[in-house]
Amino acid sequence: MFSAKFLPILKFHLKFCKFLNCIPFRYNENLGRLVPIKNGHSLFKFKLQCVLSALYCGAMGANICFGRLSTTVKLQGSIFLMTYLIGAVSRWNYGLSPGPIQVINSFLLYEAGPLRGPENRAFIILRK
């Protein structure tokens, strides 16, 4: 079952994210949840990556608008520009809304609760 393997896969991917400082949260073993990072050095690296992503999107947009490219290449580039722009903008919102952390924590809570053991599955079936 995919959901029973969510936490080990998440922990594996978070090791690389911690090394690269590409996400502003970490997994807390005591709580069993993702929590925001309070370390100033890691947050600085994350913010620097956000700025670099925005600069890259700006350079790509300038190349698409003002570069000597064919119409086909400009249309292809605009698709990639929109993809990168969505990724860059979604990272800027980390301090205002803990939405991504809450979504992942709700998956972890669901995995730890109703999906553990056959007695819990029987209870859920009977409640319906």
Protein Blocks (a to p, Z undefined) as FASTA:
>chain_A
ZZlmmmmmmmmmmmmmmmnopaccdcdfklopacddfbfklmmmmmmmmmmmmmmmmmmm
mmmmmmccdfklmmmmmmmmmmmmmmmmmmmmmmmpcklmmmmmmmmmmmmmmmgojklm
mmmmmmZZ
